[in-house]
Amino acid sequence: MKTKDKKPFLNMDERNKQVAYRIISIMYFLTILSMQAIVLYRQFALGQELRDFEDIAIIMTVNSLFLISALLYFGAIPIRRLKIKSILLIYALLVTLGSIFTYAKYKLFTNAELSFRQLFDKLIAVYAITGIIMLFFILFSILGKRKMEKELE
Amino acid sequence: MENIKLKIARVEKGLSQQELADLCEVTRQTIGLVEKGKYNPTLNLCIKIATVLDKTLNDLFWDENKR
């Protein structure tokens, strides 16, 4: 039997691809980890301003958001049913982390003289952005689930 | 665990690892690793190998002792 489903990429067979995917995943993880280390090094060792490495932070954020969305859409993260309780719990966790980072960013690492009102405005932005991100994740999970169900029909 | 059944079936058919690999559209290393039991092939590859060697999946990949 000689079946040719797809044109082979670089003459790779299934094992070659599996090994390549594994190495690519590890390297991706190490790259993200290195970027995080660079951010910390720049911030604490070199004493650079936050705006000096905002580009790296943006790349890391966008990358992570795309990664999680893709994992949800293609069914890599098993979700049987979307429960409001779990969603709220994750939202609360993200909001707490976001609040801690925002507080640390403006109160500990910069000399910005922020009033309570200004800090509150920043925190509101964190809550809103986190909410939007969560909505996107939920949307991708639903779309992914629908796609999967359609394929199973 | 080494897959002796596969090795025997291949030799009985008069095929080298390279020839079997070419017929299954994989590399010789992949066939070698399947025979050595160091790579778990996908079901698609198992079916390809079984078809090329005129055997069933049970003949090549089923271990009665493991049941």
Backbone of each chain as ProteinMPNN parsed JSONL, in Angstrom:
{"seq_chain_A": "MKTKDKKPFLNMDERNKQVAYRIISIMYFLTILSMQAIVLYRQFALGQELRDFEDIAIIMTVNSLFLISALLYFGAIPIRRLKIKSILLIYALLVTLGSIFTYAKYKLFTNAELSFRQLFDKLIAVYAITGIIMLFFILFSILGKRKMEKELE", "coords_chain_A": {"N_chain_A": [[0.846, -1.196, 0.0], [0.663, 2.101, -0.982], [0.317, 5.052, 0.157], [-0.14, 8.476, -0.19], [-0.708, 10.974, 1.654], [-0.088, 13.645, 2.266], [2.201, 16.109, 0.984], [5.504, 15.442, 1.79], [7.242, 17.324, 4.272], [10.393, 18.536, 4.048], [11.164, 15.914, 3.701], [10.44, 14.587, 6.037], [9.573, 12.023, 8.282], [6.985, 10.581, 10.411], [8.241, 10.166, 12.892], [10.504, 11.829, 12.79], [9.199, 14.284, 12.7], [7.905, 14.265, 15.165], [10.071, 14.329, 16.94], [11.174, 16.759, 16.165], [9.076, 18.533, 16.843], [9.063, 18.23, 19.595], [11.563, 19.236, 20.304], [11.319, 21.839, 19.367], [9.257, 22.773, 21.026], [10.529, 22.695, 23.541], [12.599, 24.512, 23.082], [11.107, 26.809, 22.609], [9.945, 27.218, 25.09], [12.288, 27.671, 26.563], [13.134, 30.011, 25.338], [11.137, 31.861, 26.031], [11.504, 31.804, 28.769], [14.115, 32.798, 28.916], [13.681, 35.364, 27.962], [12.171, 36.39, 30.016], [14.085, 36.317, 32.01], [15.849, 38.188, 30.962], [14.337, 40.513, 31.157], [14.151, 40.77, 33.95], [16.868, 41.024, 34.57], [17.531, 43.391, 33.249], [15.91, 45.133, 34.625], [16.639, 44.925, 37.367], [19.465, 44.469, 37.573], [20.688, 46.148, 35.67], [19.254, 48.36, 36.108], [17.419, 49.636, 34.435], [14.811, 51.676, 32.975], [11.294, 50.944, 32.94], [10.13, 51.422, 30.438], [12.195, 50.929, 28.711], [12.336, 48.247, 28.181], [9.91, 47.518, 27.309], [9.118, 46.588, 24.859], [9.963, 43.926, 24.792], [8.371, 42.923, 26.82], [5.841, 43.279, 25.69], [5.976, 41.543, 23.482], [6.232, 39.114, 24.84], [3.797, 39.037, 26.211], [1.833, 39.095, 24.136], [2.579, 36.791, 22.801], [2.113, 34.824, 24.791], [-0.656, 35.096, 25.073], [-1.577, 34.351, 22.522], [-0.639, 31.761, 22.501], [-2.094, 30.477, 24.603], [-4.702, 30.87, 23.649], [-4.585, 29.406, 21.244], [-4.073, 26.847, 22.257], [-6.45, 26.402, 23.611], [-8.305, 26.573, 21.501], [-7.56, 24.514, 19.728], [-7.992, 22.331, 21.248], [-6.103, 21.403, 23.114], [-6.113, 21.856, 25.772], [-7.997, 20.217, 28.024], [-11.376, 20.785, 28.324], [-14.289, 20.096, 29.778], [-16.784, 21.181, 30.475], [-17.818, 24.55, 30.524], [-17.602, 26.179, 33.439], [-19.151, 28.579, 35.457], [-18.247, 29.142, 37.99], [-15.568, 28.236, 37.979], [-14.556, 29.919, 36.016], [-14.845, 32.424, 37.209], [-13.146, 32.064, 39.354], [-10.631, 31.781, 38.12], [-10.528, 34.295, 36.961], [-10.486, 35.908, 39.245], [-8.039, 35.145, 40.302], [-6.243, 35.985, 38.291], [-6.757, 38.708, 38.337], [-5.922, 39.365, 40.907], [-3.172, 38.794, 40.72], [-2.521, 40.618, 38.696], [-3.124, 43.016, 40.009], [-1.239, 43.0, 42.046], [1.142, 43.134, 40.553], [0.745, 45.586, 39.281], [0.642, 47.339, 41.44], [3.22, 46.923, 42.452], [4.709, 47.799, 40.283], [4.178, 50.572, 40.1], [4.483, 51.565, 42.688], [6.693, 50.4, 43.937], [8.856, 49.924, 42.109], [9.103, 52.185, 40.541], [9.484, 55.719, 40.81], [7.121, 57.015, 40.75], [4.781, 59.358, 41.719], [1.973, 58.487, 42.689], [-1.423, 59.117, 43.277], [-3.987, 57.775, 45.432], [-6.3, 57.64, 43.988], [-5.377, 57.717, 41.312], [-3.966, 55.324, 41.23], [-6.053, 53.597, 41.651], [-7.477, 53.971, 39.281], [-5.685, 52.797, 37.492], [-5.803, 50.178, 38.379], [-8.43, 49.571, 37.77], [-8.237, 49.496, 35.023], [-6.66, 47.239, 34.781], [-8.464, 45.284, 35.712], [-10.416, 45.45, 33.723], [-8.98, 44.819, 31.355], [-8.121, 42.244, 31.992], [-10.601, 41.014, 32.145], [-11.444, 41.235, 29.459], [-9.506, 39.666, 28.208], [-10.115, 37.196, 29.367], [-12.662, 36.821, 28.3], [-12.014, 36.499, 25.613], [-10.589, 34.094, 25.785], [-12.628, 32.37, 26.617], [-14.281, 32.553, 24.407], [-12.618, 31.434, 22.412], [-12.426, 28.844, 23.441], [-15.077, 27.968, 23.189], [-15.452, 28.187, 20.404], [-13.501, 26.39, 19.541], [-14.452, 24.008, 20.62], [-16.856, 23.77, 19.261], [-15.891, 23.452, 16.665], [-14.59, 21.019, 16.904], [-16.768, 19.342, 17.531], [-18.162, 19.547, 15.149], [-16.416, 18.29, 13.41], [-16.653, 15.75, 14.375], [-19.182, 15.014, 13.667]], "CA_chain_A": [[0.0, 0.0, 0.0], [1.443, 3.334, -1.031], [-0.59, 6.2, 0.249], [0.556, 9.739, 0.025], [-1.734, 11.923, 2.074], [0.4, 15.009, 2.157], [3.565, 16.216, 0.497], [6.344, 15.494, 2.989], [8.015, 18.536, 4.496], [11.809, 18.201, 4.255], [11.228, 14.444, 3.755], [10.348, 14.147, 7.431], [8.517, 11.055, 8.578], [6.275, 10.923, 11.65], [9.155, 10.215, 14.049], [11.28, 13.061, 12.66], [8.326, 15.41, 13.076], [7.672, 14.197, 16.617], [11.296, 14.793, 17.606], [11.293, 18.196, 15.873], [8.071, 19.255, 17.631], [9.464, 18.202, 21.0], [12.693, 20.163, 20.472], [10.79, 23.194, 19.163], [8.525, 23.13, 22.25], [11.496, 22.968, 24.615], [13.305, 25.741, 22.744], [10.152, 27.908, 22.788], [9.859, 27.413, 26.538], [13.546, 28.28, 27.015], [13.179, 31.383, 24.823], [10.264, 32.68, 26.875], [12.163, 31.876, 30.072], [15.262, 33.701, 28.754], [13.152, 36.728, 27.845], [11.783, 36.781, 31.375], [15.338, 36.567, 32.723], [16.385, 39.447, 30.428], [13.542, 41.596, 31.748], [14.563, 40.914, 35.358], [18.253, 41.505, 34.571], [17.514, 44.808, 32.865], [15.231, 45.914, 35.658], [17.309, 44.948, 38.662], [20.923, 44.552, 37.491], [21.083, 47.339, 34.927], [18.47, 49.497, 36.611], [16.766, 50.346, 33.329], [13.414, 52.072, 33.135], [10.36, 49.947, 32.382], [9.865, 51.673, 29.009], [13.329, 50.438, 27.922], [12.156, 46.843, 27.767], [8.475, 47.294, 27.115], [8.954, 45.794, 23.626], [10.081, 42.498, 25.162], [7.173, 42.591, 27.611], [4.697, 43.18, 24.764], [6.141, 40.285, 22.723], [5.923, 37.997, 25.745], [2.352, 39.031, 26.508], [1.092, 38.695, 22.929], [2.942, 35.395, 22.584], [1.405, 33.986, 25.765], [-2.091, 35.127, 24.774], [-1.784, 33.523, 21.335], [-0.383, 30.365, 22.877], [-3.229, 29.953, 25.378], [-5.859, 30.831, 22.743], [-4.414, 28.278, 20.314], [-4.233, 25.608, 23.034], [-7.892, 26.241, 23.88], [-9.032, 26.378, 20.249], [-7.257, 23.218, 19.117], [-8.347, 21.248, 22.173], [-4.974, 20.859, 23.877], [-6.495, 21.947, 27.189], [-9.307, 19.554, 28.096], [-12.438, 21.475, 29.072], [-15.536, 19.354, 29.551], [-17.883, 22.141, 30.516], [-17.389, 25.849, 31.045], [-18.339, 26.458, 34.669], [-19.044, 29.993, 35.871], [-17.449, 29.165, 39.22], [-14.154, 28.123, 37.595], [-14.192, 31.132, 35.273], [-14.702, 33.505, 38.197], [-11.964, 31.757, 40.161], [-9.463, 32.13, 37.305], [-10.551, 35.757, 36.831], [-10.045, 36.464, 40.532], [-6.6, 34.868, 40.424], [-5.536, 36.863, 37.363], [-6.926, 40.082, 38.811], [-5.046, 39.508, 42.077], [-1.798, 38.875, 40.221], [-2.415, 41.89, 37.975], [-3.128, 44.102, 40.992], [0.064, 42.97, 42.739], [2.149, 43.634, 39.619], [0.508, 47.027, 39.053], [1.065, 48.025, 42.662], [4.68, 46.856, 42.512], [5.256, 48.596, 39.187], [4.075, 52.014, 40.344], [4.823, 51.963, 44.056], [7.988, 49.885, 44.39], [9.949, 49.995, 41.135], [9.254, 53.528, 39.961], [9.279, 56.765, 41.819], [5.924, 57.767, 40.37], [3.973, 59.808, 42.862], [0.585, 58.251, 42.302], [-2.405, 59.225, 44.35], [-4.814, 56.573, 45.544], [-7.267, 57.721, 42.877], [-4.665, 57.326, 40.082], [-3.678, 53.89, 41.353], [-7.344, 52.933, 41.488], [-7.755, 53.996, 37.834], [-4.815, 51.789, 36.863], [-6.325, 48.862, 38.751], [-9.665, 49.374, 36.99], [-7.772, 49.092, 33.692], [-6.217, 45.836, 34.917], [-9.663, 44.439, 35.804], [-11.086, 45.446, 32.422], [-8.148, 44.078, 30.382], [-8.195, 40.832, 32.378], [-11.933, 40.558, 31.734], [-11.468, 41.091, 27.99], [-8.679, 38.489, 27.898], [-10.892, 36.013, 29.764], [-13.741, 36.655, 27.317], [-11.385, 35.931, 24.418], [-10.278, 32.687, 26.073], [-13.901, 31.634, 26.624], [-14.718, 32.515, 23.006], [-11.787, 30.447, 21.71], [-12.797, 27.493, 23.904], [-16.373, 27.609, 22.597], [-15.243, 27.969, 18.963], [-12.73, 25.154, 19.396], [-15.345, 22.901, 20.954], [-17.795, 23.655, 18.148], [-15.125, 22.92, 15.517], [-14.365, 19.605, 17.199], [-18.067, 18.654, 17.416], [-18.489, 19.519, 13.718], [-15.574, 17.256, 12.813], [-17.113, 14.45, 14.842], [-20.497, 14.7, 13.074]], "C_chain_A": [[0.884, 1.25, 0.0], [0.501, 4.515, -1.008], [0.234, 7.453, 0.505], [-0.489, 10.786, 0.358], [-1.308, 13.365, 1.834], [1.816, 14.991, 1.604], [4.489, 16.299, 1.704], [7.153, 16.78, 3.067], [9.434, 18.131, 4.87], [12.022, 16.688, 4.384], [11.17, 13.902, 5.179], [9.276, 13.078, 7.566], [7.929, 11.407, 9.949], [7.196, 11.036, 12.864], [9.998, 11.482, 14.006], [10.475, 14.265, 13.126], [8.126, 15.455, 14.587], [8.871, 14.739, 17.387], [11.439, 16.302, 17.413], [10.323, 19.003, 16.728], [8.503, 19.341, 19.093], [10.585, 19.227, 21.244], [12.216, 21.609, 20.332], [10.052, 23.665, 20.418], [9.48, 23.501, 23.375], [12.198, 24.297, 24.355], [12.401, 26.966, 22.931], [10.052, 28.262, 24.272], [11.111, 28.122, 27.055], [13.657, 29.735, 26.552], [12.344, 32.31, 25.703], [10.898, 32.884, 28.254], [13.348, 32.852, 30.023], [14.798, 35.146, 28.682], [12.749, 37.266, 29.213], [13.031, 37.142, 32.179], [15.947, 37.893, 32.273], [15.666, 40.643, 31.055], [13.99, 41.849, 33.193], [15.979, 41.492, 35.458], [18.293, 42.997, 34.267], [16.95, 45.679, 33.98], [16.076, 46.051, 36.922], [18.83, 45.093, 38.576], [21.361, 45.832, 36.792], [20.327, 48.588, 35.372], [17.777, 50.296, 35.529], [15.315, 50.683, 33.666], [12.512, 51.025, 32.481], [10.138, 50.141, 30.891], [10.997, 51.159, 28.116], [13.154, 48.989, 27.471], [10.678, 46.5, 27.602], [8.219, 46.441, 25.869], [9.006, 44.293, 23.934], [8.832, 42.05, 25.92], [5.958, 42.406, 26.7], [4.776, 41.868, 23.977], [5.756, 39.093, 23.591], [4.427, 37.885, 26.016], [1.555, 38.516, 25.313], [1.313, 37.201, 22.663], [2.156, 34.458, 23.505], [-0.083, 33.927, 25.455], [-2.42, 34.253, 23.567], [-1.634, 32.05, 21.674], [-1.593, 29.768, 23.599], [-4.469, 29.841, 24.491], [-5.78, 29.628, 21.81], [-4.604, 26.947, 21.034], [-5.707, 25.336, 23.303], [-8.638, 25.882, 22.6], [-8.808, 24.97, 19.673], [-7.433, 22.044, 20.092], [-7.193, 20.64, 22.936], [-5.26, 20.908, 25.375], [-7.887, 21.331, 27.318], [-10.308, 20.322, 28.958], [-13.747, 20.751, 28.768], [-16.718, 20.312, 29.488], [-17.369, 23.451, 31.101], [-18.239, 26.189, 32.271], [-18.09, 27.895, 35.1], [-18.128, 30.117, 37.084], [-15.94, 29.137, 38.881], [-13.694, 29.39, 36.89], [-13.945, 32.29, 36.246], [-13.449, 33.323, 39.053], [-10.688, 32.146, 39.409], [-9.368, 33.652, 37.166], [-10.019, 36.405, 38.112], [-8.54, 36.293, 40.714], [-5.796, 35.822, 39.542], [-5.59, 38.315, 37.827], [-6.014, 40.344, 40.015], [-3.595, 39.672, 41.631], [-1.561, 40.219, 39.534], [-2.329, 43.06, 38.93], [-1.772, 44.173, 41.707], [1.143, 43.565, 41.837], [1.994, 45.139, 39.405], [0.978, 47.833, 40.262], [2.595, 48.076, 42.733], [5.306, 47.772, 41.47], [5.272, 50.086, 39.534], [4.531, 52.44, 41.73], [6.23, 51.538, 44.476], [9.127, 50.135, 43.409], [10.106, 51.356, 40.467], [8.969, 54.557, 41.061], [8.045, 57.609, 41.506], [5.093, 58.097, 41.607], [2.505, 59.659, 42.482], [-0.342, 58.397, 43.502], [-3.217, 57.935, 44.383], [-5.789, 56.488, 44.374], [-6.614, 57.244, 41.567], [-4.364, 55.832, 40.077], [-4.963, 53.079, 41.125], [-7.721, 52.868, 40.0], [-6.941, 52.934, 37.095], [-5.359, 50.387, 37.149], [-7.61, 48.545, 37.988], [-9.295, 48.903, 35.579], [-7.339, 47.625, 33.705], [-7.429, 44.91, 34.939], [-10.34, 44.308, 34.436], [-10.31, 44.604, 31.408], [-8.204, 42.577, 30.689], [-9.539, 40.235, 31.944], [-12.011, 40.31, 30.242], [-10.678, 39.847, 27.578], [-9.447, 37.202, 28.202], [-12.014, 35.739, 28.76], [-13.205, 36.039, 26.027], [-11.102, 34.44, 24.61], [-11.554, 31.838, 26.025], [-14.399, 31.463, 25.189], [-13.935, 31.447, 22.224], [-12.129, 29.023, 22.143], [-14.092, 27.051, 23.245], [-16.207, 27.303, 21.111], [-14.509, 26.656, 18.698], [-13.596, 23.924, 19.612], [-16.335, 22.649, 19.805], [-17.129, 23.013, 16.933], [-14.946, 21.401, 15.67], [-15.662, 18.8, 17.005], [-18.46, 18.504, 15.94], [-17.697, 18.413, 13.021], [-16.05, 15.863, 13.188], [-18.434, 14.035, 14.212], [-20.356, 13.815, 11.848]], "O_chain_A": [[1.738, 1.426, 0.87], [-0.04, 4.92, -2.036], [1.169, 7.465, 1.306], [-1.08, 11.403, -0.528], [-2.049, 14.18, 1.285], [2.538, 14.003, 1.733], [4.281, 17.149, 2.569], [7.679, 17.263, 2.065], [9.653, 17.465, 5.882], [12.933, 16.235, 5.078], [11.781, 12.879, 5.486], [8.184, 13.221, 7.015], [8.319, 12.396, 10.569], [6.985, 11.868, 13.747], [10.198, 12.139, 15.028], [10.975, 15.138, 13.837], [8.169, 16.517, 15.208], [8.724, 15.495, 18.347], [11.774, 17.033, 18.345], [10.695, 20.04, 17.277], [8.337, 20.371, 19.746], [10.572, 19.972, 22.225], [12.646, 22.491, 21.076], [10.2, 24.815, 20.832], [9.274, 24.492, 24.077], [12.377, 25.107, 25.264], [12.863, 28.026, 23.354], [10.072, 29.431, 24.655], [11.028, 29.043, 27.868], [14.194, 30.585, 27.263], [12.783, 33.399, 26.073], [10.842, 33.971, 28.828], [13.563, 33.629, 30.954], [15.42, 36.041, 29.254], [12.958, 38.438, 29.525], [13.049, 38.123, 32.923], [16.495, 38.638, 33.087], [16.285, 41.639, 31.428], [14.184, 42.994, 33.602], [16.258, 42.334, 36.311], [18.989, 43.764, 34.931], [17.426, 46.783, 34.245], [16.215, 47.141, 37.477], [19.428, 45.768, 39.414], [22.277, 46.518, 37.245], [20.71, 49.715, 35.057], [17.567, 51.5, 35.681], [14.691, 50.058, 34.523], [12.937, 50.31, 31.574], [9.975, 49.17, 30.152], [10.804, 50.97, 26.915], [13.76, 48.563, 26.488], [10.266, 45.348, 27.738], [7.254, 45.678, 25.81], [8.214, 43.504, 23.417], [8.307, 40.958, 25.699], [5.149, 41.5, 26.903], [3.776, 41.169, 23.822], [5.053, 38.185, 23.148], [3.866, 36.79, 26.046], [0.715, 37.626, 25.447], [0.383, 36.458, 22.349], [1.61, 33.445, 23.068], [-0.707, 32.871, 25.552], [-3.404, 33.513, 23.573], [-2.394, 31.204, 21.202], [-2.06, 28.685, 23.246], [-5.2, 28.853, 24.559], [-6.766, 28.92, 21.606], [-5.219, 26.027, 20.495], [-6.162, 24.194, 23.235], [-9.498, 25.001, 22.602], [-9.742, 24.326, 19.197], [-7.066, 20.909, 19.785], [-7.273, 19.489, 23.367], [-4.726, 20.113, 26.149], [-8.853, 21.87, 26.777], [-10.112, 20.487, 30.162], [-14.246, 20.791, 27.643], [-17.539, 20.258, 28.572], [-16.586, 23.457, 32.051], [-19.437, 26.451, 32.158], [-16.952, 28.366, 35.105], [-17.343, 31.058, 37.197], [-15.154, 29.911, 39.427], [-12.589, 29.879, 37.127], [-12.969, 33.03, 36.122], [-12.785, 34.29, 39.426], [-9.783, 32.758, 39.977], [-8.282, 34.227, 37.241], [-9.208, 37.33, 38.064], [-7.858, 37.186, 41.217], [-4.798, 36.396, 39.979], [-4.61, 39.053, 37.727], [-5.411, 41.411, 40.126], [-2.883, 40.562, 42.097], [-0.542, 40.874, 39.756], [-1.559, 43.995, 38.706], [-1.233, 45.255, 41.941], [1.952, 44.384, 42.273], [2.981, 45.874, 39.353], [1.624, 48.872, 40.122], [3.186, 49.114, 43.029], [6.306, 48.438, 41.735], [6.262, 50.776, 39.289], [4.93, 53.59, 41.914], [6.881, 52.219, 45.268], [10.228, 50.511, 43.811], [11.153, 51.637, 39.883], [8.316, 54.283, 42.068], [7.934, 58.757, 41.935], [4.76, 57.23, 42.415], [1.879, 60.606, 42.007], [-0.08, 57.875, 44.586], [-3.139, 57.113, 43.47], [-6.062, 55.41, 43.845], [-7.207, 56.475, 40.811], [-4.491, 55.163, 39.052], [-4.949, 52.024, 40.491], [-8.219, 51.849, 39.521], [-7.444, 52.263, 36.193], [-5.372, 49.523, 36.272], [-7.85, 47.399, 37.607], [-9.951, 48.028, 35.014], [-7.612, 46.872, 32.77], [-7.435, 43.876, 34.271], [-10.775, 43.227, 34.039], [-10.889, 43.784, 30.694], [-8.319, 41.749, 29.786], [-9.607, 39.111, 31.446], [-12.571, 39.307, 29.799], [-11.111, 39.077, 26.721], [-9.438, 36.253, 27.418], [-12.287, 34.59, 28.413], [-13.843, 35.176, 25.424], [-11.344, 33.63, 23.715], [-11.563, 30.74, 25.47], [-14.869, 30.394, 24.799], [-14.516, 30.661, 21.475], [-12.125, 28.103, 21.325], [-14.21, 25.911, 22.795], [-16.734, 26.312, 20.606], [-14.837, 25.914, 17.772], [-13.492, 22.933, 18.889], [-16.613, 21.509, 19.43], [-17.707, 22.157, 16.264], [-15.119, 20.626, 14.729], [-15.657, 17.728, 16.401], [-19.013, 17.482, 15.531], [-18.218, 17.697, 12.165], [-15.879, 14.912, 12.427], [-18.78, 12.854, 14.214], [-21.357, 13.456, 11.228]]}, "seq_chain_B": "MENIKLKIARVEKGLSQQELADLCEVTRQTIGLVEKGKYNPTLNLCIKIATVLDKTLNDLFWDENKR", "coords_chain_B": {"N_chain_B": [[10.707, -2.669, 24.579], [12.115, -5.077, 22.457], [10.963, -5.583, 19.105], [10.633, -8.461, 17.931], [8.99, -9.942, 16.283], [8.36, -8.281, 14.164], [10.843, -7.914, 12.984], [11.444, -10.532, 12.175], [9.352, -10.975, 10.365], [9.986, -9.091, 8.419], [12.486, -10.013, 7.5], [11.728, -12.506, 6.561], [10.252, -11.732, 4.387], [12.198, -10.88, 2.81], [13.268, -8.345, 2.874], [15.29, -5.442, 3.365], [16.004, -3.167, 6.09], [16.077, -0.628, 5.02], [14.717, -0.956, 2.597], [12.146, -1.661, 3.47], [11.571, 0.65, 4.824], [11.516, 2.501, 2.718], [9.302, 1.573, 1.303], [7.322, 2.098, 3.143], [7.46, 4.762, 3.332], [9.071, 6.083, 5.222], [11.948, 6.87, 7.299], [15.02, 4.899, 7.419], [16.0, 4.783, 9.955], [13.736, 5.083, 11.531], [12.335, 2.685, 11.135], [14.255, 0.979, 12.184], [14.27, 1.827, 14.857], [11.655, 1.179, 15.598], [11.764, -1.586, 15.423], [13.616, -2.042, 17.413], [12.135, -1.353, 19.526], [12.141, 1.172, 20.52], [10.727, 3.239, 19.612], [7.402, 4.253, 19.429], [5.263, 3.537, 16.962], [2.786, 5.356, 14.99], [-0.701, 4.506, 14.534], [-1.283, 4.59, 11.842], [1.237, 4.181, 10.628], [1.775, 1.641, 11.589], [-0.206, 0.181, 10.278], [0.61, 0.562, 7.632], [3.115, -0.753, 7.628], [2.293, -3.356, 8.29], [0.693, -3.943, 6.076], [2.531, -3.832, 3.958], [4.164, -5.967, 4.651], [2.432, -8.052, 4.419], [0.941, -8.918, 6.659], [-1.074, -9.14, 9.689], [-2.092, -6.61, 12.05], [-2.114, -7.699, 14.566], [-0.351, -9.856, 14.207], [2.103, -8.59, 14.069], [2.285, -6.618, 16.09], [1.011, -7.355, 18.428], [1.256, -8.565, 21.657], [0.961, -11.519, 23.173], [1.707, -12.27, 25.742], [1.494, -9.995, 27.193], [-1.087, -9.504, 27.779]], "CA_chain_B": [[10.97, -4.078, 24.315], [12.403, -5.311, 21.042], [9.885, -6.203, 18.34], [11.228, -9.561, 17.17], [8.027, -10.384, 15.262], [8.502, -7.392, 13.007], [12.148, -8.216, 12.376], [11.319, -11.831, 11.504], [8.456, -10.8, 9.204], [10.724, -8.343, 7.401], [13.514, -10.894, 6.93], [10.995, -13.524, 5.771], [9.799, -11.074, 3.148], [13.417, -10.595, 2.061], [13.466, -6.892, 2.783], [16.203, -4.811, 4.325], [15.323, -2.068, 6.807], [15.959, 0.507, 4.092], [13.65, -1.25, 1.616], [10.86, -1.549, 4.166], [11.372, 2.075, 5.102], [11.118, 3.165, 1.46], [7.916, 1.179, 0.98], [6.411, 2.726, 4.124], [7.712, 6.209, 3.252], [9.699, 6.618, 6.438], [13.396, 6.703, 7.231], [15.505, 3.601, 7.898], [16.152, 4.9, 11.411], [12.426, 4.878, 12.164], [12.075, 1.234, 11.147], [15.212, 0.408, 13.139], [13.826, 2.123, 16.229], [10.425, 0.403, 15.861], [12.22, -2.96, 15.681], [14.316, -2.054, 18.709], [11.146, -1.036, 20.558], [12.459, 2.47, 21.114], [9.804, 4.24, 19.084], [6.034, 3.762, 19.273], [4.722, 4.095, 15.718], [1.359, 5.684, 14.99], [-1.504, 3.427, 13.965], [-1.121, 4.674, 10.383], [2.494, 3.535, 10.242], [1.614, 0.207, 11.886], [-1.015, -0.397, 9.189], [1.466, 0.555, 6.442], [4.114, -1.826, 7.781], [1.585, -4.637, 8.223], [0.248, -4.159, 4.693], [3.717, -4.12, 3.141], [4.683, -7.297, 5.018], [1.318, -9.015, 4.299], [0.612, -9.447, 7.995], [-2.083, -8.338, 10.39], [-1.523, -5.833, 13.159], [-1.898, -8.659, 15.657], [0.854, -10.643, 13.933], [3.33, -7.804, 14.259], [2.37, -5.714, 17.236], [0.276, -7.84, 19.603], [2.043, -9.455, 22.5], [0.032, -12.333, 23.988], [2.169, -12.315, 27.141], [1.196, -8.724, 27.868], [-2.538, -9.373, 27.99]], "C_chain_B": [[11.12, -4.317, 22.819], [11.24, -6.023, 20.332], [10.47, -7.264, 17.402], [10.319, -9.975, 16.014], [8.175, -9.56, 13.98], [9.788, -7.711, 12.244], [12.065, -9.51, 11.565], [10.473, -11.688, 10.235], [9.178, -10.081, 8.069], [11.752, -9.227, 6.702], [12.859, -11.972, 6.064], [10.57, -12.975, 4.42], [10.997, -10.706, 2.269], [13.682, -9.11, 1.892], [14.51, -6.421, 3.793], [15.421, -3.712, 5.038], [15.079, -0.893, 5.875], [14.814, 0.29, 3.102], [12.261, -1.13, 2.251], [10.529, -0.083, 4.444], [10.898, 2.813, 3.852], [9.664, 2.85, 1.116], [6.901, 1.846, 1.915], [6.56, 4.248, 4.16], [8.169, 6.807, 4.579], [11.206, 6.421, 6.306], [13.806, 5.332, 7.791], [15.619, 3.612, 9.434], [14.832, 4.622, 12.134], [12.104, 3.395, 12.248], [12.984, 0.559, 12.176], [14.752, 0.618, 14.573], [12.543, 1.379, 16.595], [10.82, -1.037, 16.201], [12.902, -3.083, 17.046], [13.352, -1.791, 19.868], [11.4, 0.296, 21.22], [11.615, 3.588, 20.536], [8.434, 3.593, 18.899], [5.437, 4.341, 18.007], [3.246, 4.445, 15.852], [0.613, 4.506, 14.36], [-1.366, 3.402, 12.442], [0.131, 3.95, 9.923], [2.412, 2.029, 10.493], [0.865, -0.471, 10.733], [-0.178, -0.493, 7.911], [2.461, -0.607, 6.482], [3.438, -3.189, 7.612], [1.159, -4.947, 6.793], [1.419, -4.546, 3.798], [4.219, -5.54, 3.414], [3.627, -8.409, 4.914], [0.991, -9.694, 5.628], [-0.522, -8.621, 8.597], [-1.377, -7.558, 11.498], [-1.211, -6.742, 14.341], [-0.601, -9.44, 15.462], [2.123, -9.884, 14.325], [3.425, -7.086, 15.603], [1.652, -6.203, 18.496], [1.105, -8.825, 20.387], [1.099, -10.209, 23.43], [0.402, -12.312, 25.469], [1.797, -11.059, 27.93], [-0.277, -8.557, 28.18], [-2.886, -9.534, 29.454]], "O_chain_B": [[10.335, -3.811, 22.017], [10.622, -6.935, 20.881], [10.761, -6.992, 16.237], [10.785, -10.31, 14.924], [8.119, -10.088, 12.869], [9.802, -7.766, 11.015], [12.543, -9.585, 10.432], [10.826, -12.206, 9.176], [9.003, -10.421, 6.899], [11.88, -9.202, 5.478], [13.352, -12.311, 4.989], [10.539, -13.703, 3.428], [10.83, -10.274, 1.128], [14.251, -8.677, 0.89], [14.599, -6.929, 4.911], [14.309, -3.369, 4.635], [14.032, -0.247, 5.922], [14.046, 1.205, 2.804], [11.333, -0.579, 1.659], [9.386, 0.358, 4.319], [9.993, 3.645, 3.918], [8.901, 3.721, 0.7], [5.767, 2.12, 1.522], [5.875, 4.932, 4.919], [7.72, 7.875, 4.996], [11.68, 5.868, 5.313], [13.053, 4.695, 8.528], [15.373, 2.61, 10.106], [14.81, 4.011, 13.202], [11.662, 2.9, 13.285], [12.552, -0.308, 12.935], [14.831, -0.289, 15.401], [12.352, 0.992, 17.747], [10.287, -1.634, 17.137], [12.776, -4.096, 17.734], [13.699, -1.977, 21.034], [10.944, 0.542, 22.336], [11.763, 4.749, 20.919], [8.314, 2.528, 18.294], [5.129, 5.532, 17.971], [2.543, 3.908, 16.708], [1.215, 3.63, 13.739], [-1.335, 2.336, 11.829], [0.1, 3.197, 8.95], [2.92, 1.235, 9.7], [1.247, -1.547, 10.274], [-0.238, -1.492, 7.195], [2.625, -1.341, 5.508], [3.932, -4.059, 6.895], [1.254, -6.092, 6.35], [1.319, -5.466, 2.986], [4.651, -6.232, 2.492], [3.888, -9.557, 5.272], [0.791, -10.908, 5.686], [-0.88, -7.558, 8.09], [-0.221, -7.821, 11.83], [-0.198, -6.585, 15.022], [0.152, -9.663, 16.41], [3.08, -10.462, 14.841], [4.506, -6.963, 16.179], [1.687, -5.528, 19.525], [1.601, -9.809, 19.839], [0.515, -9.632, 24.348], [-0.469, -12.333, 26.339], [1.788, -11.058, 29.161], [-0.671, -7.561, 28.787], [-4.058, -9.456, 29.823]]}, "name": "protein", "num_of_chains": 2, "seq": "MKTKDKKPFLNMDERNKQVAYRIISIMYFLTILSMQAIVLYRQFALGQELRDFEDIAIIMTVNSLFLISALLYFGAIPIRRLKIKSILLIYALLVTLGSIFTYAKYKLFTNAELSFRQLFDKLIAVYAITGIIMLFFILFSILGKRKMEKELEMENIKLKIARVEKGLSQQELADLCEVTRQTIGLVEKGKYNPTLNLCIKIATVLDKTLNDLFWDENKR"}
